[in-house]
Amino acid sequence: MGMSVPQCLGQLHIRKGVVGLATGAGFIYLLYKAIKAGIKCQPPLCTTSPICIARLAIERERHGRDSGELRRLLNSLECKQDEYAKSMILHSITRCVYLLEAEASACTTDDIALVGSMLDDKDNSVKIQALNTLKAFSGIRKFRLKVQEHSIKVLELIASIWDSELHISGLRLLNNLPLPDYVHPQLRRVMPALMEILQSDYILAQVQAIRLLSYLAQKNDLLYDILNCQVHANFLNLFQSTQPGSLLFEVLVFAERLSEGRNSPHYRAVKWHYNEQSLHEALFGDESRLADRLLALVIHPEEEVQIQACKVIVSLQCSQDVGVRPSVCQPSRSYFNSGE
């Protein structure tokens, strides 16, 4: 049975008689023999592991040769595999797409459709790996429209399966794609789910959800659906200074975009009605305590949070006077007391 380097050195240490007599060049020679033996007895690298596949493929591409690994993996995905095998194959495909630009670009839209079909698998781990693979392919310009075709399916998964890893992978994919207008009806249906993810306790999923919501808040036909979405009574806890800076910054960007959107002439042309538990009432209602939270964030340790909090404050002050002089923000009728 082979020994590792530490084991070989341990055997050398145990043989005190030999080591004790070995001095100078003799000791160095024995040490060399021990290390060499340890290296020889290391188990061979597993050439089927994703890391080995990537290393071999990169080396071949570096010398101008197509490794064929990406094509082999895609072909194996077409064969009947169990859930674990499919998950590992998709994981390896994702690595290859990121690392082997030439081979990834040589793929076809049929390959994208094959990966997309894995979103219907019964196993969540396969769905998650398929989402990650689609995101990798979405970085290649010619595949973006084909990947975009799976947007509605991705939204359905996010809304119907409560799994943080799936939420993160799905939302990362959506945040990497331009969402066409035909997806908007489905977005309206999943808005409550997005708001629930935002109010969960999983930071990575929350950040991805708020980024998508911030993007959607800039769409005129979706703004009311967002503002009228029901939220928890403690929604403003998202603005507490104890929240991670990365999340606070994104939440503040979201608040600024909502404030700007509701101040726009297009939105103000309609008299909207909101339910009492709506996001609008939590942020902009008469009983909202958002102003207090914002003032506390002006002295936040992270500068980008401070700056973004100030931007929201300015936007809210503008909204108080937009009905009088739309082009000018005056200091009258503010959310904030003049002394503050």
Phi and psi in degrees as GROMACS dihedral restraints (atoms count N, CA, C in turn):
[ dihedral_restraints ]
;  ai    aj    ak    al  type     phi  dphi    fc
    3     4     5     6     1   -75.3    20    10
    4     5     6     7     1   160.4    20    10
    6     7     8     9     1  -121.5    20    10
    7     8     9    10     1   150.2    20    10
    9    10    11    12     1   -78.4    20    10
   10    11    12    13     1   171.0    20    10
   12    13    14    15     1   -58.2    20    10
   13    14    15    16     1   -47.6    20    10
   15    16    17    18     1   -59.7    20    10
   16    17    18    19     1   -37.3    20    10
   18    19    20    21     1   -66.7    20    10
   19    20    21    22     1   -41.9    20    10
   21    22    23    24     1   -62.5    20    10
   22    23    24    25     1   -41.8    20    10
   24    25    26    27     1   -66.3    20    10
   25    26    27    28     1   -32.7    20    10
   27    28    29    30     1   -65.2    20    10
   28    29    30    31     1   -41.1    20    10
   30    31    32    33     1   -63.6    20    10
   31    32    33    34     1   -38.0    20    10
   33    34    35    36     1   -64.0    20    10
   34    35    36    37     1   -38.1    20    10
   36    37    38    39     1   -69.6    20    10
   37    38    39    40     1   -35.4    20    10
   39    40    41    42     1   -65.1    20    10
   40    41    42    43     1   -38.2    20    10
   42    43    44    45     1   -78.1    20    10
   43    44    45    46     1    71.7    20    10
   45    46    47    48     1   -61.8    20    10
   46    47    48    49     1   -34.1    20    10
   48    49    50    51     1   -61.4    20    10
   49    50    51    52     1   -43.5    20    10
   51    52    53    54     1   -69.3    20    10
   52    53    54    55     1   -47.7    20    10
   54    55    56    57     1   -66.2    20    10
   55    56    57    58     1   -37.9    20    10
   57    58    59    60     1   -62.8    20    10
   58    59    60    61     1   -34.1    20    10
   60    61    62    63     1   -81.6    20    10
   61    62    63    64     1   -23.0    20    10
   63    64    65    66     1   -80.3    20    10
   64    65    66    67     1   120.3    20    10
   66    67    68    69     1  -131.9    20    10
   67    68    69    70     1   159.0    20    10
   69    70    71    72     1    55.9    20    10
   70    71    72    73     1  -127.6    20    10
   72    73    74    75     1   -62.7    20    10
   73    74    75    76     1   -34.3    20    10
   75    76    77    78     1   -62.5    20    10
   76    77    78    79     1   -42.3    20    10
   78    79    80    81     1   -65.7    20    10
   79    80    81    82     1   -41.7    20    10
   81    82    83    84     1   -62.4    20    10
   82    83    84    85     1   -39.3    20    10
   84    85    86    87     1   -64.6    20    10
   85    86    87    88     1   -43.5    20    10
   87    88    89    90     1   -63.9    20    10
   88    89    90    91     1   -40.5    20    10
   90    91    92    93     1   -62.6    20    10
   91    92    93    94     1   -42.3    20    10
   93    94    95    96     1   -59.6    20    10
   94    95    96    97     1   -45.4    20    10
   96    97    98    99     1   -62.1    20    10
   97    98    99   100     1   -38.6    20    10
   99   100   101   102     1   -66.6    20    10
  100   101   102   103     1   -45.3    20    10
  102   103   104   105     1   -64.7    20    10
  103   104   105   106     1   -42.0    20    10
  105   106   107   108     1   -61.4    20    10
  106   107   108   109     1   -41.6    20    10
  108   109   110   111     1   -64.0    20    10
  109   110   111   112     1   -38.6    20    10
  111   112   113   114     1   -64.5    20    10
  112   113   114   115     1   -40.3    20    10
  114   115   116   117     1   -66.1    20    10
  115   116   117   118     1   -41.2    20    10
  117   118   119   120     1   -64.0    20    10
  118   119   120   121     1   -32.9    20    10
  120   121   122   123     1   -88.6    20    10
  121   122   123   124     1     5.3    20    10
  123   124   125   126     1   -67.3    20    10
  124   125   126   127     1   140.6    20    10
  126   127   128   129     1   -66.0    20    10
  127   128   129   130     1   148.8    20    10
  129   130   131   132     1   -64.3    20    10
  130   131   132   133     1   149.9    20    10
  132   133   134   135     1   -65.8    20    10
  133   134   135   136     1   143.8    20    10
  135   136   137   138     1   -83.3    20    10
  136   137   138   139     1   108.5    20    10
  138   139   140   141     1   -73.9    20    10
  139   140   141   142     1    -5.3    20    10
  141   142   143   144     1   -97.2    20    10
  142   143   144   145     1    -2.0    20    10
  144   145   146   147     1   -73.9    20    10
  145   146   147   148     1   151.1    20    10
  147   148   149   150     1   -56.0    20    10
  148   149   150   151     1   -37.6    20    10
  150   151   152   153     1   -66.1    20    10
  151   152   153   154     1   -44.6    20    10
  153   154   155   156     1   -64.1    20    10
  154   155   156   157     1   -41.9    20    10
  156   157   158   159     1   -57.8    20    10
  157   158   159   160     1   -46.4    20    10
  159   160   161   162     1   -64.0    20    10
  160   161   162   163     1   -43.7    20    10
  162   163   164   165     1   -62.0    20    10
  163   164   165   166     1   -47.8    20    10
  165   166   167   168     1   -62.3    20    10
  166   167   168   169     1   -43.9    20    10
  168   169   170   171     1   -65.2    20    10
  169   170   171   172     1   -41.8    20    10
  171   172   173   174     1   -63.3    20    10
  172   173   174   175     1   -40.8    20    10
  174   175   176   177     1   -63.0    20    10
  175   176   177   178     1   -41.4    20    10
  177   178   179   180     1   -69.1    20    10
  178   179   180   181     1   -39.8    20    10
  180   181   182   183     1   -66.1    20    10
  181   182   183   184     1   -33.9    20    10
  183   184   185   186     1   -60.5    20    10
  184   185   186   187     1   -31.1    20    10
  186   187   188   189     1   -96.4    20    10
  187   188   189   190     1    16.6    20    10
  189   190   191   192     1    78.5    20    10
  190   191   192   193     1    17.2    20    10
  192   193   194   195     1  -112.7    20    10
  193   194   195   196     1   142.1    20    10
  195   196   197   198     1   -77.1    20    10
  196   197   198   199     1   120.8    20    10
  198   199   200   201     1   -69.3    20    10
  199   200   201   202     1   -27.3    20    10
  201   202   203   204     1    76.9    20    10
  202   203   204   205     1    -1.5    20    10
  204   205   206   207     1   -66.4    20    10
  205   206   207   208     1   -42.3    20    10
  207   208   209   210     1   -63.9    20    10
  208   209   210   211     1   -43.1    20    10
  210   211   212   213     1   -64.6    20    10
  211   212   213   214     1   -40.0    20    10
  213   214   215   216     1   -62.1    20    10
  214   215   216   217     1   -41.3    20    10
  216   217   218   219     1   -66.3    20    10
  217   218   219   220     1   -42.6    20    10
  219   220   221   222     1   -64.2    20    10
  220   221   222   223     1   -39.4    20    10
  222   223   224   225     1   -65.1    20    10
  223   224   225   226     1   -38.9    20    10
  225   226   227   228     1   -69.2    20    10
  226   227   228   229     1   -26.2    20    10
  228   229   230   231     1   -68.3    20    10
  229   230   231   232     1   -26.1    20    10
  231   232   233   234     1   -74.4    20    10
  232   233   234   235     1   -21.3    20    10
  234   235   236   237     1   -79.3    20    10
  235   236   237   238     1   163.1    20    10
  237   238   239   240     1   -70.5    20    10
  238   239   240   241     1   120.2    20    10
  240   241   242   243     1  -133.3    20    10
  241   242   243   244     1   155.1    20    10
  243   244   245   246     1   -79.5    20    10
  244   245   246   247     1   172.4    20    10
  246   247   248   249     1   -60.3    20    10
  247   248   249   250     1   -42.1    20    10
  249   250   251   252     1   -63.5    20    10
  250   251   252   253     1   -44.5    20    10
  252   253   254   255     1   -62.7    20    10
  253   254   255   256     1   -44.1    20    10
  255   256   257   258     1   -60.9    20    10
  256   257   258   259     1   -41.4    20    10
  258   259   260   261     1   -61.9    20    10
  259   260   261   262     1   -44.6    20    10
  261   262   263   264     1   -68.0    20    10
  262   263   264   265     1   -38.9    20    10
  264   265   266   267     1   -63.3    20    10
  265   266   267   268     1   -45.4    20    10
  267   268   269   270     1   -62.1    20    10
  268   269   270   271     1   -39.6    20    10
  270   271   272   273     1   -60.9    20    10
  271   272   273   274     1   -42.3    20    10
  273   274   275   276     1   -68.0    20    10
  274   275   276   277     1   -38.1    20    10
  276   277   278   279     1   -61.7    20    10
  277   278   279   280     1   -43.1    20    10
  279   280   281   282     1   -58.1    20    10
  280   281   282   283     1   -45.5    20    10
  282   283   284   285     1   -58.9    20    10
  283   284   285   286     1   -46.8    20    10
  285   286   287   288     1   -63.7    20    10
  286   287   288   289     1   -39.5    20    10
  288   289   290   291     1   -61.3    20    10
  289   290   291   292     1   -42.5    20    10
  291   292   293   294     1   -70.3    20    10
  292   293   294   295     1   -35.4    20    10
  294   295   296   297     1   -95.4    20    10
  295   296   297   298     1   -25.9    20    10
  297   298   299   300     1  -115.8    20    10
  298   299   300   301     1    84.2    20    10
  300   301   302   303     1   -61.4    20    10
  301   302   303   304     1   -44.5    20    10
  303   304   305   306     1   -64.2    20    10
  304   305   306   307     1   -44.8    20    10
  306   307   308   309     1   -68.3    20    10
  307   308   309   310     1   -37.6    20    10
  309   310   311   312     1   -65.4    20    10
  310   311   312   313     1   -39.9    20    10
  312   313   314   315     1   -68.8    20    10
  313   314   315   316     1   -22.6    20    10
  315   316   317   318     1   -82.1    20    10
  316   317   318   319     1    -5.6    20    10
  318   319   320   321     1   -68.8    20    10
  319   320   321   322     1   170.0    20    10
  321   322   323   324     1  -118.9    20    10
  322   323   324   325     1   169.8    20    10
  324   325   326   327     1   -66.0    20    10
  325   326   327   328     1   -24.5    20    10
  327   328   329   330     1   -64.9    20    10
  328   329   330   331     1   -33.9    20    10
  330   331   332   333     1   -65.7    20    10
  331   332   333   334     1   -39.1    20    10
  333   334   335   336     1   -65.3    20    10
  334   335   336   337     1   -40.9    20    10
  336   337   338   339     1   -63.8    20    10
  337   338   339   340     1   -37.5    20    10
  339   340   341   342     1   -62.7    20    10
  340   341   342   343     1   -46.8    20    10
  342   343   344   345     1   -63.1    20    10
  343   344   345   346     1   -42.0    20    10
  345   346   347   348     1   -61.5    20    10
  346   347   348   349     1   -31.7    20    10
  348   349   350   351     1   -66.0    20    10
  349   350   351   352     1   -21.4    20    10
  351   352   353   354     1   -69.7    20    10
  352   353   354   355     1   -14.2    20    10
  354   355   356   357     1   -67.5    20    10
  355   356   357   358     1   -16.4    20    10
  357   358   359   360     1   -92.0    20    10
  358   359   360   361     1     0.6    20    10
  360   361   362   363     1   -63.9    20    10
  361   362   363   364     1   149.6    20    10
  363   364   365   366     1   -74.6    20    10
  364   365   366   367     1   -19.1    20    10
  366   367   368   369     1   -92.4    20    10
  367   368   369   370     1   128.5    20    10
  369   370   371   372     1   -64.7    20    10
  370   371   372   373     1   -34.2    20    10
  372   373   374   375     1   -64.7    20    10
  373   374   375   376     1   -34.6    20    10
  375   376   377   378     1   -68.0    20    10
  376   377   378   379     1   -43.3    20    10
  378   379   380   381     1   -57.5    20    10
  379   380   381   382     1   -44.9    20    10
  381   382   383   384     1   -62.8    20    10
  382   383   384   385     1   -45.2    20    10
  384   385   386   387     1   -66.1    20    10
  385   386   387   388     1   -35.6    20    10
  387   388   389   390     1   -64.5    20    10
  388   389   390   391     1   -40.1    20    10
  390   391   392   393     1   -61.8    20    10
  391   392   393   394     1   -42.0    20    10
  393   394   395   396     1   -64.9    20    10
  394   395   396   397     1   -38.3    20    10
  396   397   398   399     1   -67.7    20    10
  397   398   399   400     1   -42.0    20    10
  399   400   401   402     1   -62.1    20    10
  400   401   402   403     1   -38.0    20    10
  402   403   404   405     1   -63.5    20    10
  403   404   405   406     1   -39.5    20    10
  405   406   407   408     1   -62.2    20    10
  406   407   408   409     1   -45.5    20    10
  408   409   410   411     1   -67.5    20    10
  409   410   411   412     1   -28.0    20    10
  411   412   413   414     1   -66.6    20    10
  412   413   414   415     1   -15.1    20    10
  414   415   416   417     1   -77.3    20    10
  415   416   417   418     1    -8.4    20    10
  417   418   419   420     1   -99.9    20    10
  418   419   420   421     1   119.6    20    10
  420   421   422   423     1   -51.9    20    10
  421   422   423   424     1   -44.5    20    10
  423   424   425   426     1   -70.1    20    10
  424   425   426   427     1   -13.1    20    10
  426   427   428   429     1  -102.0    20    10
  427   428   429   430     1    -3.6    20    10
  429   430   431   432     1   -61.6    20    10
  430   431   432   433     1   -43.7    20    10
  432   433   434   435     1   -65.7    20    10
  433   434   435   436     1   -38.0    20    10
  435   436   437   438     1   -67.5    20    10
  436   437   438   439     1   -40.7    20    10
  438   439   440   441     1   -65.8    20    10
  439   440   441   442     1   -37.5    20    10
  441   442   443   444     1   -59.4    20    10
  442   443   444   445     1   -27.5    20    10
  444   445   446   447     1   -62.0    20    10
  445   446   447   448     1   -18.9    20    10
  447   448   449   450     1   -94.3    20    10
  448   449   450   451     1     6.3    20    10
  450   451   452   453     1   -58.3    20    10
  451   452   453   454     1   -44.9    20    10
  453   454   455   456     1   -64.3    20    10
  454   455   456   457     1   -41.8    20    10
  456   457   458   459     1   -61.9    20    10
  457   458   459   460     1   -41.4    20    10
  459   460   461   462     1   -62.6    20    10
  460   461   462   463     1   -42.6    20    10
  462   463   464   465     1   -62.7    20    10
  463   464   465   466     1   -39.7    20    10
  465   466   467   468     1   -62.0    20    10
  466   467   468   469     1   -41.6    20    10
  468   469   470   471     1   -63.9    20    10
  469   470   471   472     1   -44.0    20    10
  471   472   473   474     1   -61.8    20    10
  472   473   474   475     1   -39.1    20    10
  474   475   476   477     1   -78.8    20    10
  475   476   477   478     1   -26.8    20    10
  477   478   479   480     1  -101.8    20    10
  478   479   480   481     1   -16.2    20    10
  480   481   482   483     1  -120.7    20    10
  481   482   483   484     1   121.4    20    10
  483   484   485   486     1   -92.9    20    10
  484   485   486   487     1    87.2    20    10
  486   487   488   489     1  -141.2    20    10
  487   488   489   490     1   116.8    20    10
  489   490   491   492     1   -60.3    20    10
  490   491   492   493     1   -41.6    20    10
  492   493   494   495     1   -65.3    20    10
  493   494   495   496     1   -39.4    20    10
  495   496   497   498     1   -66.4    20    10
  496   497   498   499     1   -40.8    20    10
  498   499   500   501     1   -59.0    20    10
  499   500   501   502     1   -45.8    20    10
  501   502   503   504     1   -61.8    20    10
  502   503   504   505     1   -48.9    20    10
  504   505   506   507     1   -64.5    20    10
  505   506   507   508     1   -43.8    20    10
  507   508   509   510     1   -65.6    20    10
  508   509   510   511     1   -43.4    20    10
  510   511   512   513     1   -70.0    20    10
  511   512   513   514     1   -35.9    20    10
  513   514   515   516     1   -61.3    20    10
  514   515   516   517     1   -40.5    20    10
  516   517   518   519     1   -63.6    20    10
  517   518   519   520     1   -48.7    20    10
  519   520   521   522     1   -62.7    20    10
  520   521   522   523     1   -37.1    20    10
  522   523   524   525     1   -70.4    20    10
  523   524   525   526     1   -12.1    20    10
  525   526   527   528     1   -99.0    20    10
  526   527   528   529     1     3.4    20    10
  528   529   530   531     1  -125.0    20    10
  529   530   531   532     1   147.2    20    10
  531   532   533   534     1   -77.5    20    10
  532   533   534   535     1   127.5    20    10
  534   535   536   537     1   -94.1    20    10
  535   536   537   538     1   117.5    20    10
  537   538   539   540     1   -70.8    20    10
  538   539   540   541     1   164.6    20    10
  540   541   542   543     1   -61.4    20    10
  541   542   543   544     1   -30.9    20    10
  543   544   545   546     1   -68.1    20    10
  544   545   546   547     1   -11.4    20    10
  546   547   548   549     1   -86.5    20    10
  547   548   549   550     1   -15.6    20    10
  549   550   551   552     1   -57.2    20    10
  550   551   552   553     1   -41.0    20    10
  552   553   554   555     1   -58.7    20    10
  553   554   555   556     1   -39.9    20    10
  555   556   557   558     1   -68.7    20    10
  556   557   558   559     1   -35.1    20    10
  558   559   560   561     1   -62.0    20    10
  559   560   561   562     1   -38.9    20    10
  561   562   563   564     1   -61.8    20    10
  562   563   564   565     1   -39.2    20    10
  564   565   566   567     1   -69.5    20    10
  565   566   567   568     1   -31.7    20    10
  567   568   569   570     1   -94.9    20    10
  568   569   570   571     1     0.7    20    10
  570   571   572   573     1   -55.1    20    10
  571   572   573   574     1   -44.4    20    10
  573   574   575   576     1   -60.1    20    10
  574   575   576   577     1   -37.6    20    10
  576   577   578   579     1   -65.7    20    10
  577   578   579   580     1   -41.9    20    10
  579   580   581   582     1   -61.4    20    10
  580   581   582   583     1   -40.0    20    10
  582   583   584   585     1   -68.0    20    10
  583   584   585   586     1   -34.2    20    10
  585   586   587   588     1   -67.7    20    10
  586   587   588   589     1   -41.3    20    10
  588   589   590   591     1   -62.3    20    10
  589   590   591   592     1   -41.5    20    10
  591   592   593   594     1   -59.0    20    10
  592   593   594   595     1   -34.3    20    10
  594   595   596   597     1   -95.7    20    10
  595   596   597   598     1    11.0    20    10
  597   598   599   600     1   -79.5    20    10
  598   599   600   601     1  -174.8    20    10
  600   601   602   603     1  -109.6    20    10
  601   602   603   604     1    19.0    20    10
  603   604   605   606     1  -107.8    20    10
  604   605   606   607     1   103.9    20    10
  606   607   608   609     1   -56.1    20    10
  607   608   609   610     1   -47.0    20    10
  609   610   611   612     1   -61.3    20    10
  610   611   612   613     1   -41.4    20    10
  612   613   614   615     1   -68.5    20    10
  613   614   615   616     1   -39.1    20    10
  615   616   617   618     1   -61.4    20    10
  616   617   618   619     1   -44.2    20    10
  618   619   620   621     1   -62.6    20    10
  619   620   621   622     1   -44.1    20    10
  621   622   623   624     1   -65.9    20    10
  622   623   624   625     1   -38.7    20    10
  624   625   626   627     1   -65.0    20    10
  625   626   627   628     1   -43.8    20    10
  627   628   629   630     1   -68.7    20    10
  628   629   630   631     1   -32.3    20    10
  630   631   632   633     1   -65.3    20    10
  631   632   633   634     1   -41.6    20    10
  633   634   635   636     1   -66.6    20    10
  634   635   636   637     1   -43.4    20    10
  636   637   638   639     1   -62.8    20    10
  637   638   639   640     1   -37.3    20    10
  639   640   641   642     1   -64.2    20    10
  640   641   642   643     1   -39.0    20    10
  642   643   644   645     1   -65.3    20    10
  643   644   645   646     1   -44.1    20    10
  645   646   647   648     1   -69.9    20    10
  646   647   648   649     1   -27.6    20    10
  648   649   650   651     1   -63.7    20    10
  649   650   651   652     1   -16.4    20    10
  651   652   653   654     1   -88.9    20    10
  652   653   654   655     1    -1.2    20    10
  654   655   656   657     1   -94.3    20    10
  655   656   657   658     1   119.4    20    10
  657   658   659   660     1   -56.3    20    10
  658   659   660   661     1   -39.1    20    10
  660   661   662   663     1   -80.6    20    10
  661   662   663   664     1    -4.3    20    10
  663   664   665   666     1  -112.3    20    10
  664   665   666   667     1   -11.0    20    10
  666   667   668   669     1   -60.2    20    10
  667   668   669   670     1   -46.3    20    10
  669   670   671   672     1   -63.5    20    10
  670   671   672   673     1   -39.6    20    10
  672   673   674   675     1   -60.6    20    10
  673   674   675   676     1   -36.3    20    10
  675   676   677   678     1   -71.0    20    10
  676   677   678   679     1   -49.2    20    10
  678   679   680   681     1   -65.2    20    10
  679   680   681   682     1   -30.2    20    10
  681   682   683   684     1   -92.5    20    10
  682   683   684   685     1     2.9    20    10
  684   685   686   687     1   -69.1    20    10
  685   686   687   688     1   137.5    20    10
  687   688   689   690     1   -73.7    20    10
  688   689   690   691     1   138.4    20    10
  690   691   692   693     1  -128.8    20    10
  691   692   693   694     1   167.2    20    10
  693   694   695   696     1   -72.6    20    10
  694   695   696   697     1   159.0    20    10
  696   697   698   699     1   -62.2    20    10
  697   698   699   700     1   -27.0    20    10
  699   700   701   702     1   -98.7    20    10
  700   701   702   703     1    27.9    20    10
  702   703   704   705     1   -55.3    20    10
  703   704   705   706     1   -37.2    20    10
  705   706   707   708     1   -67.8    20    10
  706   707   708   709     1    -6.4    20    10
  708   709   710   711     1   -62.4    20    10
  709   710   711   712     1   -22.3    20    10
  711   712   713   714     1   -63.9    20    10
  712   713   714   715     1   -19.2    20    10
  714   715   716   717     1   -98.0    20    10
  715   716   717   718     1     8.0    20    10
  717   718   719   720     1   -71.9    20    10
  718   719   720   721     1   144.3    20    10
  720   721   722   723     1   -65.7    20    10
  721   722   723   724     1   -15.2    20    10
  723   724   725   726     1   -79.1    20    10
  724   725   726   727     1   -10.4    20    10
  726   727   728   729     1   -69.6    20    10
  727   728   729   730     1   152.4    20    10
  729   730   731   732     1   -56.7    20    10
  730   731   732   733     1   141.7    20    10
  732   733   734   735     1   -57.3    20    10
  733   734   735   736     1   -36.3    20    10
  735   736   737   738     1   -63.2    20    10
  736   737   738   739     1   -39.8    20    10
  738   739   740   741     1   -73.2    20    10
  739   740   741   742     1   -42.6    20    10
  741   742   743   744     1   -57.4    20    10
  742   743   744   745     1   -45.4    20    10
  744   745   746   747     1   -59.2    20    10
  745   746   747   748     1   -47.4    20    10
  747   748   749   750     1   -64.7    20    10
  748   749   750   751     1   -38.6    20    10
  750   751   752   753     1   -64.5    20    10
  751   752   753   754     1   -39.1    20    10
  753   754   755   756     1   -68.9    20    10
  754   755   756   757     1   -37.8    20    10
  756   757   758   759     1   -61.4    20    10
  757   758   759   760     1   -43.2    20    10
  759   760   761   762     1   -59.3    20    10
  760   761   762   763     1   -46.0    20    10
  762   763   764   765     1   -63.2    20    10
  763   764   765   766     1   -40.2    20    10
  765   766   767   768     1   -64.2    20    10
  766   767   768   769     1   -43.1    20    10
  768   769   770   771     1   -67.4    20    10
  769   770   771   772     1   -36.1    20    10
  771   772   773   774     1   -65.3    20    10
  772   773   774   775     1   -42.1    20    10
  774   775   776   777     1   -64.2    20    10
  775   776   777   778     1   -43.4    20    10
  777   778   779   780     1   -65.1    20    10
  778   779   780   781     1   -40.1    20    10
  780   781   782   783     1   -64.1    20    10
  781   782   783   784     1   -43.8    20    10
  783   784   785   786     1   -72.3    20    10
  784   785   786   787     1   -15.6    20    10
  786   787   788   789     1   -87.9    20    10
  787   788   789   790     1   -10.6    20    10
  789   790   791   792     1   -69.0    20    10
  790   791   792   793     1   146.9    20    10
  792   793   794   795     1   -56.2    20    10
  793   794   795   796     1   -37.3    20    10
  795   796   797   798     1   -61.1    20    10
  796   797   798   799     1   -42.9    20    10
  798   799   800   801     1   -77.4    20    10
  799   800   801   802     1   -35.7    20    10
  801   802   803   804     1   -74.8    20    10
  802   803   804   805     1   -11.3    20    10
  804   805   806   807     1   -71.7    20    10
  805   806   807   808     1   -13.4    20    10
  807   808   809   810     1  -117.6    20    10
  808   809   810   811     1   142.8    20    10
  810   811   812   813     1   -90.9    20    10
  811   812   813   814     1   105.9    20    10
  813   814   815   816     1   -91.8    20    10
  814   815   816   817     1   151.2    20    10
  816   817   818   819     1  -121.9    20    10
  817   818   819   820     1   134.7    20    10
  819   820   821   822     1  -119.3    20    10
  820   821   822   823     1   148.7    20    10
  822   823   824   825     1   -76.4    20    10
  823   824   825   826     1   161.8    20    10
  825   826   827   828     1   -66.3    20    10
  826   827   828   829     1   -27.8    20    10
  828   829   830   831     1   -97.9    20    10
  829   830   831   832     1    19.9    20    10
  831   832   833   834     1   -77.0    20    10
  832   833   834   835     1   161.5    20    10
  834   835   836   837     1   -60.9    20    10
  835   836   837   838     1   -37.2    20    10
  837   838   839   840     1   -58.2    20    10
  838   839   840   841     1   -46.3    20    10
  840   841   842   843     1   -68.3    20    10
  841   842   843   844     1   -34.3    20    10
  843   844   845   846     1   -66.2    20    10
  844   845   846   847     1   -35.8    20    10
  846   847   848   849     1   -95.6    20    10
  847   848   849   850     1   -41.9    20    10
  849   850   851   852     1  -121.5    20    10
  850   851   852   853     1     0.8    20    10
  852   853   854   855     1   -70.1    20    10
  853   854   855   856     1   167.3    20    10
  855   856   857   858     1   -62.3    20    10
  856   857   858   859     1   -28.8    20    10
  858   859   860   861     1   -96.3    20    10
  859   860   861   862     1     5.7    20    10
  861   862   863   864     1   -68.1    20    10
  862   863   864   865     1   142.3    20    10
  864   865   866   867     1  -107.1    20    10
  865   866   867   868     1    23.4    20    10
  867   868   869   870     1   -58.5    20    10
  868   869   870   871     1   -39.0    20    10
  870   871   872   873     1   -57.1    20    10
  871   872   873   874     1   -42.8    20    10
  873   874   875   876     1   -62.0    20    10
  874   875   876   877     1   -41.8    20    10
  876   877   878   879     1   -65.4    20    10
  877   878   879   880     1   -39.9    20    10
  879   880   881   882     1   -65.7    20    10
  880   881   882   883     1   -42.1    20    10
  882   883   884   885     1   -61.9    20    10
  883   884   885   886     1   -35.4    20    10
  885   886   887   888     1   -68.7    20    10
  886   887   888   889     1   -30.5    20    10
  888   889   890   891     1   -80.4    20    10
  889   890   891   892     1   -13.8    20    10
  891   892   893   894     1   -63.5    20    10
  892   893   894   895     1   -23.7    20    10
  894   895   896   897     1  -108.9    20    10
  895   896   897   898     1    23.8    20    10
  897   898   899   900     1   -65.1    20    10
  898   899   900   901     1   146.2    20    10
  900   901   902   903     1   -60.9    20    10
  901   902   903   904     1   -28.8    20    10
  903   904   905   906     1   -91.6    20    10
  904   905   906   907     1   126.6    20    10
  906   907   908   909     1   -63.4    20    10
  907   908   909   910     1   -40.2    20    10
  909   910   911   912     1   -65.2    20    10
  910   911   912   913     1   -30.0    20    10
  912   913   914   915     1   -70.2    20    10
  913   914   915   916     1   -43.5    20    10
  915   916   917   918     1   -55.9    20    10
  916   917   918   919     1   -50.7    20    10
  918   919   920   921     1   -61.9    20    10
  919   920   921   922     1   -43.9    20    10
  921   922   923   924     1   -67.9    20    10
  922   923   924   925     1   -35.1    20    10
  924   925   926   927     1   -62.4    20    10
  925   926   927   928     1   -41.1    20    10
  927   928   929   930     1   -63.9    20    10
  928   929   930   931     1   -37.8    20    10
  930   931   932   933     1   -62.8    20    10
  931   932   933   934     1   -41.0    20    10
  933   934   935   936     1   -66.1    20    10
  934   935   936   937     1   -40.6    20    10
  936   937   938   939     1   -59.6    20    10
  937   938   939   940     1   -45.9    20    10
  939   940   941   942     1   -62.4    20    10
  940   941   942   943     1   -41.9    20    10
  942   943   944   945     1   -63.1    20    10
  943   944   945   946     1   -40.3    20    10
  945   946   947   948     1   -67.1    20    10
  946   947   948   949     1   -37.6    20    10
  948   949   950   951     1   -65.9    20    10
  949   950   951   952     1   -38.8    20    10
  951   952   953   954     1   -63.1    20    10
  952   953   954   955     1   -38.2    20    10
  954   955   956   957     1   -64.6    20    10
  955   956   957   958     1   -25.8    20    10
  957   958   959   960     1   -71.7    20    10
  958   959   960   961     1   -25.1    20    10
  960   961   962   963     1  -112.7    20    10
  961   962   963   964     1     1.0    20    10
  963   964   965   966     1   -62.6    20    10
  964   965   966   967     1   -26.8    20    10
  966   967   968   969     1   -74.8    20    10
  967   968   969   970     1   -18.4    20    10
  969   970   971   972     1   -93.7    20    10
  970   971   972   973     1   -55.7    20    10
  972   973   974   975     1  -136.7    20    10
  973   974   975   976     1    92.9    20    10
  975   976   977   978     1   -56.3    20    10
  976   977   978   979     1   -28.7    20    10
  978   979   980   981     1   -90.9    20    10
  979   980   981   982     1    -5.6    20    10
  981   982   983   984     1  -130.9    20    10
  982   983   984   985     1   136.3    20    10
  984   985   986   987     1   -97.8    20    10
  985   986   987   988     1   110.5    20    10
  987   988   989   990     1  -100.0    20    10
  988   989   990   991     1   158.4    20    10
  990   991   992   993     1   -78.3    20    10
  991   992   993   994     1    -0.3    20    10
  993   994   995   996     1   -79.2    20    10
  994   995   996   997     1   155.1    20    10
  996   997   998   999     1    45.0    20    10
  997   998   999  1000     1    72.8    20    10
  999  1000  1001  1002     1  -109.9    20    10
 1000  1001  1002  1003     1   160.5    20    10
 1002  1003  1004  1005     1   -66.3    20    10
 1003  1004  1005  1006     1   -20.5    20    10
 1005  1006  1007  1008     1  -111.8    20    10
 1006  1007  1008  1009     1   139.0    20    10
 1008  1009  1010  1011     1   -64.7    20    10
 1009  1010  1011  1012     1   148.1    20    10
 1011  1012  1013  1014     1   -60.5    20    10
 1012  1013  1014  1015     1   -31.9    20    10
 1014  1015  1016  1017     1   -67.2    20    10
 1015  1016  1017  1018     1   -32.5    20    10
